[in-house]
Amino acid sequence: MSATPRIPAPTTERRDVAPADLLSSARDLIVRGFRLALVAAHDDGPELRAVYVFTAGAPDRREELIVHIDATNPTVPSLASLSFPASRFEREMRDLFGIEPIGHPQPRRLVLHQHWPEGWHPMRRDPGVAPPMVEEAAPYPFVSVEGPGVYEVPVGPVHAGLIEPGHFRFFVVGETILRMKARLWFVHKGIERLVEGQTVEQGLEVAQRISGDTTVGHGLAYLLAAESALGIEVDPERQRLRAVLVEMERLYNHVADLGALCNDVAFSVANSLALTIREDLLRLNEAVTGHRLMRGALVLGGVRLRSIPTREQLDGAAEGVRQLHAMVRNNALVLDRFAGTAVLGELDARELGVLGVVARSSGGSLDARVAHPFVAMPEAFRVATATSGDVSARFAVRAQEIEVSLDCLRAWCDEGLGQEATDGVASLKVGRAGGASGLSSGLGIVEGWRGTIVHRLELDSDERIRRLKVVDPSFFNWPALPVSLADTILPDFPLANKSFNLSYAGNDL
């Protein structure tokens, strides 16, 4: 078994910024190639605080701009002119903490629906007793489209099957979509407030359940943040086993998506094959971890597995995927339905700040496995990209990522995965990254199967959770779906929606 090399630690800088200097400081970071990855508001009692996390890589660089806010007049200058994602983080802070973004072009509600009472902010440290909900609330302010032949089609929020709640409002002429607005947060669960005061281990139980199909992605991002805050350095071999689980999670989800895309164009035979492969992968997950979704395999400082995947098991999955690819490539009707449908252009993708498969299908290349690695990837690793930005590109990128994940897993198997590293924790506590008032913080970044997941965790002096901020890639990607639907026909919406396959649970925290 070859030794797993250590990854250089990321460069992390934290600095206090006066509200008047926030805009210029953020602009400087964006010009230098950083992206706004997360904004976390905090209620520290006598004052409020906003932490703006900017990231860039490779090499892995992370900068935090910390703004202290007067609780009697909670305002910050808006960064909406610099970053579309910033505009949405600011609306979220306004809803949950009552921090007003000065200069925001559209500071309307984002998380809280119109039935929530005005002036009550549930993430404040002591928000008081919740006032009664507003029974006769005004309708949601959809931007209507008018003209000859234009009509509206409301879909949801309750859907057939197992899909989670989300409302889609279409403005259509004939079959052509002129505009679509997605309204979410019907299942906002208060997860970030739920974990406050809990131990790190208790918080992990919640993190693994943020979005059930991303158990490993969210669980690992949380643990990386916790280990950073606690000063825990994890043995490289155990980090590699964690990476194995991330790629296994990517496999079964991407295979399911390929089948579902085929099913949406009535090619159910391909979907049946994909579901068969997915079931084999889920059984492999259970054999390796004891759980089909791999819940419980990650622990603080390490990993706990029942076994490790074998080359034979991975080769069997690869053969099934090859059959699926061949089936789709030889069907001209399927390829025709995918091509040119729901196009997200490179400029729109870049300005919206989309992540993951969606971004890499529209000319982007950001992948946290390169930009923010926690383990050395094998030589077989490569970033899968496409440029056409349509359903065909999103299908192709997923198919390429399946091949890459299988290649990486087989390379790791050939190098030797240490059985002795599967049985728990082997770590070195090198000291907490202490901050003001005994607080320590950490940032965890993982390339989940949907895209880059970011967790920021603050612990108090008793090592209990003071604040957890979670950003699922779906938060960045949901606004891009309506943009891609311009001039798409209404019957292709299920196909377009599935090609994005965004999480409601990960968004509606």
Secondary structure, 3 states (H helix, E strand, C coil): CCCCCCCCCCEEEEEECCHHHHHHHHHHHHHCCCEEEEEEEEECCCEEEEEEEEEECCCCEEEEEEEEEECCCCEEECCCCCCHHHHHHHHHHHHHHCCEEECCCCCCCCCCCCCCCCCCCCCCCCCCCCCCCCCCCCCCCCCCCCCCCEEEEEECCCCCCCCCCCEEEEEEECCEEEEEEEECCCCCCCHHHHCCCCEHHHHHHHHCCCCHHHHHHHHHHHHHHHHHHHCEEECHHHHHHHHHHHHHHHHHHHHHHHHHHHHCCCCHHHHHHHHHHHHHHHHHHHHHHCCCCCCCCEECCEEECCCCCCHHHHHHHHHHHHHHHHHHHCCHHHHHHHCCCCCCCHHHHHHHCCCHHHHHCCCCCCCHHHHCCCCCCCCCCCCCCCCCCCHHHHHHHHHHHHHHHHHHHHHHHHHCCCHHHHEEECEEECCCCECHHHCEEEEEEEECCCCEEEEEEEECCCCEEEEEEEECHHHHHCCHHHHHCCCCEHHHHHHHHHHHCCCCCCCCC
